Amino acid sequence: MDRKIFCIFLNKESEGHQSPPYPGKLGKKIYDQISKKAWNQWLIEQTKLINEKKLNMINKKDRKKIEKYMKLFLFKK
């Protein structure tokens, strides 16, 4: 059964996640406010950022950078 939420990224009601796509409090916020469609847009953007900025996801500093970009992308539009 589809879970509907009001997506703040798309600014409309859309299909929500079945479980948080990210850990912790931020994952809960994404689960409550960001649709699957918006999350998929972020995943495409994330891949571009990792490649363009040559980020290494093993490196904690780079993971923090990508999390910062994620917050800006999903919540600051």
mmCIF file of the N, C-alpha and C atoms, coordinates in Angstrom:
data_MODEL
# 
_entry.id   MODEL 
# 
loop_
_atom_site.group_PDB 
_atom_site.id 
_atom_site.type_symbol 
_atom_site.label_atom_id 
_atom_site.label_alt_id 
_atom_site.label_comp_id 
_atom_site.label_asym_id 
_atom_site.label_entity_id 
_atom_site.label_seq_id 
_atom_site.pdbx_PDB_ins_code 
_atom_site.Cartn_x 
_atom_site.Cartn_y 
_atom_site.Cartn_z 
_atom_site.occupancy 
_atom_site.B_iso_or_equiv 
_atom_site.pdbx_formal_charge 
_atom_site.auth_seq_id 
_atom_site.auth_comp_id 
_atom_site.auth_asym_id 
_atom_site.auth_atom_id 
_atom_site.pdbx_PDB_model_num 
ATOM 1   N N  . MET A 1 1  ? 0.838  -1.184 0.000  1.00 0.00 ? 1  MET A N  1 
ATOM 2   C CA . MET A 1 1  ? 0.000  0.000  0.000  1.00 0.00 ? 1  MET A CA 1 
ATOM 3   C C  . MET A 1 1  ? 0.884  1.248  0.000  1.00 0.00 ? 1  MET A C  1 
ATOM 4   N N  . ASP A 1 2  ? 0.559  2.180  -0.874 1.00 0.00 ? 2  ASP A N  1 
ATOM 5   C CA . ASP A 1 2  ? 1.344  3.398  -0.983 1.00 0.00 ? 2  ASP A CA 1 
ATOM 6   C C  . ASP A 1 2  ? 1.086  4.315  0.201  1.00 0.00 ? 2  ASP A C  1 
ATOM 7   N N  . ARG A 1 3  ? 2.153  4.886  0.704  1.00 0.00 ? 3  ARG A N  1 
ATOM 8   C CA . ARG A 1 3  ? 2.074  5.843  1.799  1.00 0.00 ? 3  ARG A CA 1 
ATOM 9   C C  . ARG A 1 3  ? 2.183  7.238  1.193  1.00 0.00 ? 3  ARG A C  1 
ATOM 10  N N  . LYS A 1 4  ? 1.183  8.071  1.399  1.00 0.00 ? 4  LYS A N  1 
ATOM 11  C CA . LYS A 1 4  ? 1.178  9.420  0.843  1.00 0.00 ? 4  LYS A CA 1 
ATOM 12  C C  . LYS A 1 4  ? 1.635  10.428 1.901  1.00 0.00 ? 4  LYS A C  1 
ATOM 13  N N  . ILE A 1 5  ? 2.468  11.356 1.452  1.00 0.00 ? 5  ILE A N  1 
ATOM 14  C CA . ILE A 1 5  ? 2.929  12.448 2.310  1.00 0.00 ? 5  ILE A CA 1 
ATOM 15  C C  . ILE A 1 5  ? 2.852  13.749 1.508  1.00 0.00 ? 5  ILE A C  1 
ATOM 16  N N  . PHE A 1 6  ? 2.935  14.873 2.210  1.00 0.00 ? 6  PHE A N  1 
ATOM 17  C CA . PHE A 1 6  ? 3.109  16.148 1.516  1.00 0.00 ? 6  PHE A CA 1 
ATOM 18  C C  . PHE A 1 6  ? 4.613  16.365 1.422  1.00 0.00 ? 6  PHE A C  1 
ATOM 19  N N  . CYS A 1 7  ? 5.136  16.327 0.208  1.00 0.00 ? 7  CYS A N  1 
ATOM 20  C CA . CYS A 1 7  ? 6.574  16.486 -0.018 1.00 0.00 ? 7  CYS A CA 1 
ATOM 21  C C  . CYS A 1 7  ? 6.913  17.970 -0.074 1.00 0.00 ? 7  CYS A C  1 
ATOM 22  N N  . ILE A 1 8  ? 7.783  18.411 0.827  1.00 0.00 ? 8  ILE A N  1 
ATOM 23  C CA . ILE A 1 8  ? 8.149  19.825 0.853  1.00 0.00 ? 8  ILE A CA 1 
ATOM 24  C C  . ILE A 1 8  ? 9.091  20.190 -0.298 1.00 0.00 ? 8  ILE A C  1 
ATOM 25  N N  . PHE A 1 9  ? 9.760  19.202 -0.881 1.00 0.00 ? 9  PHE A N  1 
ATOM 26  C CA . PHE A 1 9  ? 10.646 19.447 -2.021 1.00 0.00 ? 9  PHE A CA 1 
ATOM 27  C C  . PHE A 1 9  ? 9.824  19.693 -3.285 1.00 0.00 ? 9  PHE A C  1 
ATOM 28  N N  . LEU A 1 10 ? 8.841  18.825 -3.531 1.00 0.00 ? 10 LEU A N  1 
ATOM 29  C CA . LEU A 1 10 ? 7.995  18.942 -4.719 1.00 0.00 ? 10 LEU A CA 1 
ATOM 30  C C  . LEU A 1 10 ? 6.812  19.880 -4.492 1.00 0.00 ? 10 LEU A C  1 
ATOM 31  N N  . ASN A 1 11 ? 6.559  20.191 -3.224 1.00 0.00 ? 11 ASN A N  1 
ATOM 32  C CA . ASN A 1 11 ? 5.448  21.054 -2.820 1.00 0.00 ? 11 ASN A CA 1 
ATOM 33  C C  . ASN A 1 11 ? 4.093  20.479 -3.246 1.00 0.00 ? 11 ASN A C  1 
ATOM 34  N N  . LYS A 1 12 ? 3.953  19.162 -3.081 1.00 0.00 ? 12 LYS A N  1 
ATOM 35  C CA . LYS A 1 12 ? 2.686  18.505 -3.388 1.00 0.00 ? 12 LYS A CA 1 
ATOM 36  C C  . LYS A 1 12 ? 2.647  17.137 -2.715 1.00 0.00 ? 12 LYS A C  1 
ATOM 37  N N  . GLU A 1 13 ? 1.447  16.556 -2.664 1.00 0.00 ? 13 GLU A N  1 
ATOM 38  C CA . GLU A 1 13 ? 1.300  15.218 -2.106 1.00 0.00 ? 13 GLU A CA 1 
ATOM 39  C C  . GLU A 1 13 ? 1.912  14.206 -3.067 1.00 0.00 ? 13 GLU A C  1 
ATOM 40  N N  . SER A 1 14 ? 2.652  13.270 -2.512 1.00 0.00 ? 14 SER A N  1 
ATOM 41  C CA . SER A 1 14 ? 3.343  12.295 -3.338 1.00 0.00 ? 14 SER A CA 1 
ATOM 42  C C  . SER A 1 14 ? 3.587  11.026 -2.530 1.00 0.00 ? 14 SER A C  1 
ATOM 43  N N  . GLU A 1 15 ? 4.078  9.986  -3.197 1.00 0.00 ? 15 GLU A N  1 
ATOM 44  C CA . GLU A 1 15 ? 4.335  8.709  -2.535 1.00 0.00 ? 15 GLU A CA 1 
ATOM 45  C C  . GLU A 1 15 ? 5.531  8.830  -1.591 1.00 0.00 ? 15 GLU A C  1 
ATOM 46  N N  . GLY A 1 16 ? 5.335  8.372  -0.359 1.00 0.00 ? 16 GLY A N  1 
ATOM 47  C CA . GLY A 1 16 ? 6.391  8.408  0.641  1.00 0.00 ? 16 GLY A CA 1 
ATOM 48  C C  . GLY A 1 16 ? 7.165  7.097  0.690  1.00 0.00 ? 16 GLY A C  1 
ATOM 49  N N  . HIS A 1 17 ? 8.207  7.100  1.468  1.00 0.00 ? 17 HIS A N  1 
ATOM 50  C CA . HIS A 1 17 ? 9.051  5.916  1.658  1.00 0.00 ? 17 HIS A CA 1 
ATOM 51  C C  . HIS A 1 17 ? 8.354  4.909  2.566  1.00 0.00 ? 17 HIS A C  1 
ATOM 52  N N  . GLN A 1 18 ? 8.717  3.647  2.425  1.00 0.00 ? 18 GLN A N  1 
ATOM 53  C CA . GLN A 1 18 ? 8.207  2.604  3.311  1.00 0.00 ? 18 GLN A CA 1 
ATOM 54  C C  . GLN A 1 18 ? 9.003  2.557  4.624  1.00 0.00 ? 18 GLN A C  1 
ATOM 55  N N  . SER A 1 19 ? 10.252 3.016  4.558  1.00 0.00 ? 19 SER A N  1 
ATOM 56  C CA . SER A 1 19 ? 11.101 3.121  5.748  1.00 0.00 ? 19 SER A CA 1 
ATOM 57  C C  . SER A 1 19 ? 12.076 4.273  5.508  1.00 0.00 ? 19 SER A C  1 
ATOM 58  N N  . PRO A 1 20 ? 12.667 4.819  6.570  1.00 0.00 ? 20 PRO A N  1 
ATOM 59  C CA . PRO A 1 20 ? 13.594 5.942  6.382  1.00 0.00 ? 20 PRO A CA 1 
ATOM 60  C C  . PRO A 1 20 ? 14.755 5.555  5.457  1.00 0.00 ? 20 PRO A C  1 
ATOM 61  N N  . PRO A 1 21 ? 15.051 6.389  4.449  1.00 0.00 ? 21 PRO A N  1 
ATOM 62  C CA . PRO A 1 21 ? 16.124 6.080  3.509  1.00 0.00 ? 21 PRO A CA 1 
ATOM 63  C C  . PRO A 1 21 ? 17.517 6.486  4.006  1.00 0.00 ? 21 PRO A C  1 
ATOM 64  N N  . TYR A 1 22 ? 17.562 7.054  5.208  1.00 0.00 ? 22 TYR A N  1 
ATOM 65  C CA . TYR A 1 22 ? 18.812 7.561  5.775  1.00 0.00 ? 22 TYR A CA 1 
ATOM 66  C C  . TYR A 1 22 ? 18.726 7.363  7.286  1.00 0.00 ? 22 TYR A C  1 
ATOM 67  N N  . PRO A 1 23 ? 19.843 7.119  7.954  1.00 0.00 ? 23 PRO A N  1 
ATOM 68  C CA . PRO A 1 23 ? 19.784 6.854  9.401  1.00 0.00 ? 23 PRO A CA 1 
ATOM 69  C C  . PRO A 1 23 ? 19.560 8.106  10.255 1.00 0.00 ? 23 PRO A C  1 
ATOM 70  N N  . GLY A 1 24 ? 19.137 7.882  11.470 1.00 0.00 ? 24 GLY A N  1 
ATOM 71  C CA . GLY A 1 24 ? 19.053 8.929  12.484 1.00 0.00 ? 24 GLY A CA 1 
ATOM 72  C C  . GLY A 1 24 ? 17.886 9.887  12.329 1.00 0.00 ? 24 GLY A C  1 
ATOM 73  N N  . LYS A 1 25 ? 18.027 11.037 13.021 1.00 0.00 ? 25 LYS A N  1 
ATOM 74  C CA . LYS A 1 25 ? 16.985 12.067 13.007 1.00 0.00 ? 25 LYS A CA 1 
ATOM 75  C C  . LYS A 1 25 ? 16.757 12.621 11.601 1.00 0.00 ? 25 LYS A C  1 
ATOM 76  N N  . LEU A 1 26 ? 17.833 12.776 10.862 1.00 0.00 ? 26 LEU A N  1 
ATOM 77  C CA . LEU A 1 26 ? 17.709 13.283 9.495  1.00 0.00 ? 26 LEU A CA 1 
ATOM 78  C C  . LEU A 1 26 ? 16.912 12.289 8.639  1.00 0.00 ? 26 LEU A C  1 
ATOM 79  N N  . GLY A 1 27 ? 17.138 11.008 8.837  1.00 0.00 ? 27 GLY A N  1 
ATOM 80  C CA . GLY A 1 27 ? 16.381 9.986  8.117  1.00 0.00 ? 27 GLY A CA 1 
ATOM 81  C C  . GLY A 1 27 ? 14.897 10.051 8.432  1.00 0.00 ? 27 GLY A C  1 
ATOM 82  N N  . LYS A 1 28 ? 14.564 10.305 9.689  1.00 0.00 ? 28 LYS A N  1 
ATOM 83  C CA . LYS A 1 28 ? 13.161 10.444 10.104 1.00 0.00 ? 28 LYS A CA 1 
ATOM 84  C C  . LYS A 1 28 ? 12.531 11.677 9.442  1.00 0.00 ? 28 LYS A C  1 
ATOM 85  N N  . LYS A 1 29 ? 13.279 12.764 9.384  1.00 0.00 ? 29 LYS A N  1 
ATOM 86  C CA . LYS A 1 29 ? 12.791 13.987 8.748  1.00 0.00 ? 29 LYS A CA 1 
ATOM 87  C C  . LYS A 1 29 ? 12.545 13.752 7.249  1.00 0.00 ? 29 LYS A C  1 
ATOM 88  N N  . ILE A 1 30 ? 13.468 13.063 6.607  1.00 0.00 ? 30 ILE A N  1 
ATOM 89  C CA . ILE A 1 30 ? 13.314 12.729 5.186  1.00 0.00 ? 30 ILE A CA 1 
ATOM 90  C C  . ILE A 1 30 ? 12.100 11.826 5.006  1.00 0.00 ? 30 ILE A C  1 
ATOM 91  N N  . TYR A 1 31 ? 11.959 10.827 5.854  1.00 0.00 ? 31 TYR A N  1 
ATOM 92  C CA . TYR A 1 31 ? 10.833 9.890  5.801  1.00 0.00 ? 31 TYR A CA 1 
ATOM 93  C C  . TYR A 1 31 ? 9.499  10.641 5.900  1.00 0.00 ? 31 TYR A C  1 
ATOM 94  N N  . ASP A 1 32 ? 9.433  11.639 6.764  1.00 0.00 ? 32 ASP A N  1 
ATOM 95  C CA . ASP A 1 32 ? 8.194  12.388 7.006  1.00 0.00 ? 32 ASP A CA 1 
ATOM 96  C C  . ASP A 1 32 ? 7.906  13.457 5.951  1.00 0.00 ? 32 ASP A C  1 
ATOM 97  N N  . GLN A 1 33 ? 8.957  14.034 5.328  1.00 0.00 ? 33 GLN A N  1 
ATOM 98  C CA . GLN A 1 33 ? 8.755  15.233 4.512  1.00 0.00 ? 33 GLN A CA 1 
ATOM 99  C C  . GLN A 1 33 ? 9.204  15.133 3.051  1.00 0.00 ? 33 GLN A C  1 
ATOM 100 N N  . ILE A 1 34 ? 9.944  14.081 2.693  1.00 0.00 ? 34 ILE A N  1 
ATOM 101 C CA . ILE A 1 34 ? 10.505 13.987 1.339  1.00 0.00 ? 34 ILE A CA 1 
ATOM 102 C C  . ILE A 1 34 ? 9.968  12.731 0.648  1.00 0.00 ? 34 ILE A C  1 
ATOM 103 N N  . SER A 1 35 ? 9.442  12.908 -0.550 1.00 0.00 ? 35 SER A N  1 
ATOM 104 C CA . SER A 1 35 ? 8.856  11.782 -1.289 1.00 0.00 ? 35 SER A CA 1 
ATOM 105 C C  . SER A 1 35 ? 9.928  10.909 -1.943 1.00 0.00 ? 35 SER A C  1 
ATOM 106 N N  . LYS A 1 36 ? 9.496  9.750  -2.408 1.00 0.00 ? 36 LYS A N  1 
ATOM 107 C CA . LYS A 1 36 ? 10.402 8.857  -3.136 1.00 0.00 ? 36 LYS A CA 1 
ATOM 108 C C  . LYS A 1 36 ? 10.947 9.541  -4.385 1.00 0.00 ? 36 LYS A C  1 
ATOM 109 N N  . LYS A 1 37 ? 10.082 10.261 -5.092 1.00 0.00 ? 37 LYS A N  1 
ATOM 110 C CA . LYS A 1 37 ? 10.490 10.943 -6.316 1.00 0.00 ? 37 LYS A CA 1 
ATOM 111 C C  . LYS A 1 37 ? 11.573 11.991 -6.021 1.00 0.00 ? 37 LYS A C  1 
ATOM 112 N N  . ALA A 1 38 ? 11.374 12.785 -4.980 1.00 0.00 ? 38 ALA A N  1 
ATOM 113 C CA . ALA A 1 38 ? 12.363 13.798 -4.600 1.00 0.00 ? 38 ALA A CA 1 
ATOM 114 C C  . ALA A 1 38 ? 13.667 13.134 -4.158 1.00 0.00 ? 38 ALA A C  1 
ATOM 115 N N  . TRP A 1 39 ? 13.572 12.026 -3.418 1.00 0.00 ? 39 TRP A N  1 
ATOM 116 C CA . TRP A 1 39 ? 14.759 11.300 -2.968 1.00 0.00 ? 39 TRP A CA 1 
ATOM 117 C C  . TRP A 1 39 ? 15.550 10.781 -4.165 1.00 0.00 ? 39 TRP A C  1 
ATOM 118 N N  . ASN A 1 40 ? 14.853 10.276 -5.173 1.00 0.00 ? 40 ASN A N  1 
ATOM 119 C CA . ASN A 1 40 ? 15.537 9.791  -6.374 1.00 0.00 ? 40 ASN A CA 1 
ATOM 120 C C  . ASN A 1 40 ? 16.242 10.921 -7.106 1.00 0.00 ? 40 ASN A C  1 
ATOM 121 N N  . GLN A 1 41 ? 15.645 12.113 -7.096 1.00 0.00 ? 41 GLN A N  1 
ATOM 122 C CA . GLN A 1 41 ? 16.319 13.276 -7.682 1.00 0.00 ? 41 GLN A CA 1 
ATOM 123 C C  . GLN A 1 41 ? 17.599 13.594 -6.915 1.00 0.00 ? 41 GLN A C  1 
ATOM 124 N N  . TRP A 1 42 ? 17.529 13.457 -5.585 1.00 0.00 ? 42 TRP A N  1 
ATOM 125 C CA . TRP A 1 42 ? 18.731 13.681 -4.777 1.00 0.00 ? 42 TRP A CA 1 
ATOM 126 C C  . TRP A 1 42 ? 19.806 12.650 -5.105 1.00 0.00 ? 42 TRP A C  1 
ATOM 127 N N  . LEU A 1 43 ? 19.439 11.390 -5.258 1.00 0.00 ? 43 LEU A N  1 
ATOM 128 C CA . LEU A 1 43 ? 20.429 10.352 -5.544 1.00 0.00 ? 43 LEU A CA 1 
ATOM 129 C C  . LEU A 1 43 ? 21.175 10.634 -6.850 1.00 0.00 ? 43 LEU A C  1 
ATOM 130 N N  . ILE A 1 44 ? 20.478 11.160 -7.837 1.00 0.00 ? 44 ILE A N  1 
ATOM 131 C CA . ILE A 1 44 ? 21.131 11.545 -9.097 1.00 0.00 ? 44 ILE A CA 1 
ATOM 132 C C  . ILE A 1 44 ? 22.101 12.699 -8.849 1.00 0.00 ? 44 ILE A C  1 
ATOM 133 N N  . GLU A 1 45 ? 21.649 13.694 -8.092 1.00 0.00 ? 45 GLU A N  1 
ATOM 134 C CA . GLU A 1 45 ? 22.499 14.844 -7.761 1.00 0.00 ? 45 GLU A CA 1 
ATOM 135 C C  . GLU A 1 45 ? 23.704 14.411 -6.924 1.00 0.00 ? 45 GLU A C  1 
ATOM 136 N N  . GLN A 1 46 ? 23.468 13.509 -5.973 1.00 0.00 ? 46 GLN A N  1 
ATOM 137 C CA . GLN A 1 46 ? 24.550 13.012 -5.118 1.00 0.00 ? 46 GLN A CA 1 
ATOM 138 C C  . GLN A 1 46 ? 25.638 12.353 -5.959 1.00 0.00 ? 46 GLN A C  1 
ATOM 139 N N  . THR A 1 47 ? 25.249 11.535 -6.912 1.00 0.00 ? 47 THR A N  1 
ATOM 140 C CA . THR A 1 47 ? 26.215 10.860 -7.783 1.00 0.00 ? 47 THR A CA 1 
ATOM 141 C C  . THR A 1 47 ? 27.047 11.882 -8.550 1.00 0.00 ? 47 THR A C  1 
ATOM 142 N N  . LYS A 1 48 ? 26.399 12.918 -9.072 1.00 0.00 ? 48 LYS A N  1 
ATOM 143 C CA . LYS A 1 48 ? 27.116 13.977 -9.783 1.00 0.00 ? 48 LYS A CA 1 
ATOM 144 C C  . LYS A 1 48 ? 28.129 14.658 -8.872 1.00 0.00 ? 48 LYS A C  1 
ATOM 145 N N  . LEU A 1 49 ? 27.692 14.997 -7.637 1.00 0.00 ? 49 LEU A N  1 
ATOM 146 C CA . LEU A 1 49 ? 28.586 15.687 -6.692 1.00 0.00 ? 49 LEU A CA 1 
ATOM 147 C C  . LEU A 1 49 ? 29.789 14.822 -6.316 1.00 0.00 ? 49 LEU A C  1 
ATOM 148 N N  . ILE A 1 50 ? 29.538 13.553 -6.050 1.00 0.00 ? 50 ILE A N  1 
ATOM 149 C CA . ILE A 1 50 ? 30.633 12.644 -5.691 1.00 0.00 ? 50 ILE A CA 1 
ATOM 150 C C  . ILE A 1 50 ? 31.658 12.593 -6.814 1.00 0.00 ? 50 ILE A C  1 
ATOM 151 N N  . ASN A 1 51 ? 31.173 12.484 -8.041 1.00 0.00 ? 51 ASN A N  1 
ATOM 152 C CA . ASN A 1 51 ? 32.086 12.393 -9.185 1.00 0.00 ? 51 ASN A CA 1 
ATOM 153 C C  . ASN A 1 51 ? 32.791 13.712 -9.472 1.00 0.00 ? 51 ASN A C  1 
ATOM 154 N N  . GLU A 1 52 ? 32.051 14.815 -9.496 1.00 0.00 ? 52 GLU A N  1 
ATOM 155 C CA . GLU A 1 52 ? 32.636 16.112 -9.835 1.00 0.00 ? 52 GLU A CA 1 
ATOM 156 C C  . GLU A 1 52 ? 33.638 16.581 -8.785 1.00 0.00 ? 52 GLU A C  1 
ATOM 157 N N  . LYS A 1 53 ? 33.316 16.353 -7.529 1.00 0.00 ? 53 LYS A N  1 
ATOM 158 C CA . LYS A 1 53 ? 34.182 16.825 -6.445 1.00 0.00 ? 53 LYS A CA 1 
ATOM 159 C C  . LYS A 1 53 ? 35.171 15.759 -5.980 1.00 0.00 ? 53 LYS A C  1 
ATOM 160 N N  . LYS A 1 54 ? 35.115 14.596 -6.645 1.00 0.00 ? 54 LYS A N  1 
ATOM 161 C CA . LYS A 1 54 ? 36.019 13.476 -6.337 1.00 0.00 ? 54 LYS A CA 1 
ATOM 162 C C  . LYS A 1 54 ? 35.978 13.112 -4.843 1.00 0.00 ? 54 LYS A C  1 
ATOM 163 N N  . LEU A 1 55 ? 34.757 12.973 -4.334 1.00 0.00 ? 55 LEU A N  1 
ATOM 164 C CA . LEU A 1 55 ? 34.571 12.631 -2.928 1.00 0.00 ? 55 LEU A CA 1 
ATOM 165 C C  . LEU A 1 55 ? 34.744 11.130 -2.739 1.00 0.00 ? 55 LEU A C  1 
ATOM 166 N N  . ASN A 1 56 ? 35.283 10.766 -1.594 1.00 0.00 ? 56 ASN A N  1 
ATOM 167 C CA . ASN A 1 56 ? 35.495 9.369  -1.233 1.00 0.00 ? 56 ASN A CA 1 
ATOM 168 C C  . ASN A 1 56 ? 34.581 9.055  -0.055 1.00 0.00 ? 56 ASN A C  1 
ATOM 169 N N  . MET A 1 57 ? 33.589 8.215  -0.274 1.00 0.00 ? 57 MET A N  1 
ATOM 170 C CA . MET A 1 57 ? 32.596 7.948  0.765  1.00 0.00 ? 57 MET A CA 1 
ATOM 171 C C  . MET A 1 57 ? 33.143 7.108  1.915  1.00 0.00 ? 57 MET A C  1 
ATOM 172 N N  . ILE A 1 58 ? 34.361 6.643  1.816  1.00 0.00 ? 58 ILE A N  1 
ATOM 173 C CA . ILE A 1 58 ? 35.021 5.980  2.946  1.00 0.00 ? 58 ILE A CA 1 
ATOM 174 C C  . ILE A 1 58 ? 35.507 7.043  3.934  1.00 0.00 ? 58 ILE A C  1 
ATOM 175 N N  . ASN A 1 59 ? 35.830 8.222  3.418  1.00 0.00 ? 59 ASN A N  1 
ATOM 176 C CA . ASN A 1 59 ? 36.343 9.331  4.209  1.00 0.00 ? 59 ASN A CA 1 
ATOM 177 C C  . ASN A 1 59 ? 35.190 10.018 4.951  1.00 0.00 ? 59 ASN A C  1 
ATOM 178 N N  . LYS A 1 60 ? 35.282 10.083 6.282  1.00 0.00 ? 60 LYS A N  1 
ATOM 179 C CA . LYS A 1 60 ? 34.223 10.677 7.104  1.00 0.00 ? 60 LYS A CA 1 
ATOM 180 C C  . LYS A 1 60 ? 33.972 12.141 6.743  1.00 0.00 ? 60 LYS A C  1 
ATOM 181 N N  . LYS A 1 61 ? 35.029 12.875 6.459  1.00 0.00 ? 61 LYS A N  1 
ATOM 182 C CA . LYS A 1 61 ? 34.910 14.292 6.097  1.00 0.00 ? 61 LYS A CA 1 
ATOM 183 C C  . LYS A 1 61 ? 34.091 14.452 4.809  1.00 0.00 ? 61 LYS A C  1 
ATOM 184 N N  . ASP A 1 62 ? 34.324 13.582 3.837  1.00 0.00 ? 62 ASP A N  1 
ATOM 185 C CA . ASP A 1 62 ? 33.572 13.635 2.585  1.00 0.00 ? 62 ASP A CA 1 
ATOM 186 C C  . ASP A 1 62 ? 32.117 13.224 2.787  1.00 0.00 ? 62 ASP A C  1 
ATOM 187 N N  . ARG A 1 63 ? 31.859 12.276 3.673  1.00 0.00 ? 63 ARG A N  1 
ATOM 188 C CA . ARG A 1 63 ? 30.477 11.888 3.978  1.00 0.00 ? 63 ARG A CA 1 
ATOM 189 C C  . ARG A 1 63 ? 29.725 13.048 4.619  1.00 0.00 ? 63 ARG A C  1 
ATOM 190 N N  . LYS A 1 64 ? 30.402 13.800 5.485  1.00 0.00 ? 64 LYS A N  1 
ATOM 191 C CA . LYS A 1 64 ? 29.780 14.975 6.101  1.00 0.00 ? 64 LYS A CA 1 
ATOM 192 C C  . LYS A 1 64 ? 29.476 16.039 5.042  1.00 0.00 ? 64 LYS A C  1 
ATOM 193 N N  . LYS A 1 65 ? 30.385 16.202 4.065  1.00 0.00 ? 65 LYS A N  1 
ATOM 194 C CA . LYS A 1 65 ? 30.148 17.159 2.981  1.00 0.00 ? 65 LYS A CA 1 
ATOM 195 C C  . LYS A 1 65 ? 28.903 16.774 2.191  1.00 0.00 ? 65 LYS A C  1 
ATOM 196 N N  . ILE A 1 66 ? 28.777 15.509 1.848  1.00 0.00 ? 66 ILE A N  1 
ATOM 197 C CA . ILE A 1 66 ? 27.642 15.076 1.040  1.00 0.00 ? 66 ILE A CA 1 
ATOM 198 C C  . ILE A 1 66 ? 26.349 15.211 1.832  1.00 0.00 ? 66 ILE A C  1 
ATOM 199 N N  . GLU A 1 67 ? 26.416 15.001 3.147  1.00 0.00 ? 67 GLU A N  1 
ATOM 200 C CA . GLU A 1 67 ? 25.228 15.197 3.985  1.00 0.00 ? 67 GLU A CA 1 
ATOM 201 C C  . GLU A 1 67 ? 24.819 16.669 3.993  1.00 0.00 ? 67 GLU A C  1 
ATOM 202 N N  . LYS A 1 68 ? 25.792 17.563 4.036  1.00 0.00 ? 68 LYS A N  1 
ATOM 203 C CA . LYS A 1 68 ? 25.510 18.999 3.986  1.00 0.00 ? 68 LYS A CA 1 
ATOM 204 C C  . LYS A 1 68 ? 24.841 19.357 2.661  1.00 0.00 ? 68 LYS A C  1 
ATOM 205 N N  . TYR A 1 69 ? 25.383 18.845 1.568  1.00 0.00 ? 69 TYR A N  1 
ATOM 206 C CA . TYR A 1 69 ? 24.780 19.077 0.255  1.00 0.00 ? 69 TYR A CA 1 
ATOM 207 C C  . TYR A 1 69 ? 23.361 18.516 0.193  1.00 0.00 ? 69 TYR A C  1 
ATOM 208 N N  . MET A 1 70 ? 23.149 17.362 0.803  1.00 0.00 ? 70 MET A N  1 
ATOM 209 C CA . MET A 1 70 ? 21.832 16.731 0.808  1.00 0.00 ? 70 MET A CA 1 
ATOM 210 C C  . MET A 1 70 ? 20.817 17.627 1.515  1.00 0.00 ? 70 MET A C  1 
ATOM 211 N N  . LYS A 1 71 ? 21.182 18.149 2.684  1.00 0.00 ? 71 LYS A N  1 
ATOM 212 C CA . LYS A 1 71 ? 20.282 19.028 3.427  1.00 0.00 ? 71 LYS A CA 1 
ATOM 213 C C  . LYS A 1 71 ? 19.936 20.268 2.606  1.00 0.00 ? 71 LYS A C  1 
ATOM 214 N N  . LEU A 1 72 ? 20.937 20.859 1.977  1.00 0.00 ? 72 LEU A N  1 
ATOM 215 C CA . LEU A 1 72 ? 20.696 22.044 1.150  1.00 0.00 ? 72 LEU A CA 1 
ATOM 216 C C  . LEU A 1 72 ? 19.790 21.704 -0.029 1.00 0.00 ? 72 LEU A C  1 
ATOM 217 N N  . PHE A 1 73 ? 20.038 20.591 -0.686 1.00 0.00 ? 73 PHE A N  1 
ATOM 218 C CA . PHE A 1 73 ? 19.254 20.194 -1.847 1.00 0.00 ? 73 PHE A CA 1 
ATOM 219 C C  . PHE A 1 73 ? 17.803 19.897 -1.491 1.00 0.00 ? 73 PHE A C  1 
ATOM 220 N N  . LEU A 1 74 ? 17.587 19.128 -0.448 1.00 0.00 ? 74 LEU A N  1 
ATOM 221 C CA . LEU A 1 74 ? 16.232 18.680 -0.117 1.00 0.00 ? 74 LEU A CA 1 
ATOM 222 C C  . LEU A 1 74 ? 15.396 19.699 0.650  1.00 0.00 ? 74 LEU A C  1 
ATOM 223 N N  . PHE A 1 75 ? 16.031 20.499 1.501  1.00 0.00 ? 75 PHE A N  1 
ATOM 224 C CA . PHE A 1 75 ? 15.267 21.354 2.415  1.00 0.00 ? 75 PHE A CA 1 
ATOM 225 C C  . PHE A 1 75 ? 15.399 22.850 2.162  1.00 0.00 ? 75 PHE A C  1 
ATOM 226 N N  . LYS A 1 76 ? 16.257 23.291 1.263  1.00 0.00 ? 76 LYS A N  1 
ATOM 227 C CA . LYS A 1 76 ? 16.472 24.730 1.076  1.00 0.00 ? 76 LYS A CA 1 
ATOM 228 C C  . LYS A 1 76 ? 15.959 25.245 -0.268 1.00 0.00 ? 76 LYS A C  1 
ATOM 229 N N  . LYS A 1 77 ? 15.154 24.467 -0.979 1.00 0.00 ? 77 LYS A N  1 
ATOM 230 C CA . LYS A 1 77 ? 14.646 24.920 -2.282 1.00 0.00 ? 77 LYS A CA 1 
ATOM 231 C C  . LYS A 1 77 ? 13.453 25.820 -2.100 1.00 0.00 ? 77 LYS A C  1 
# 
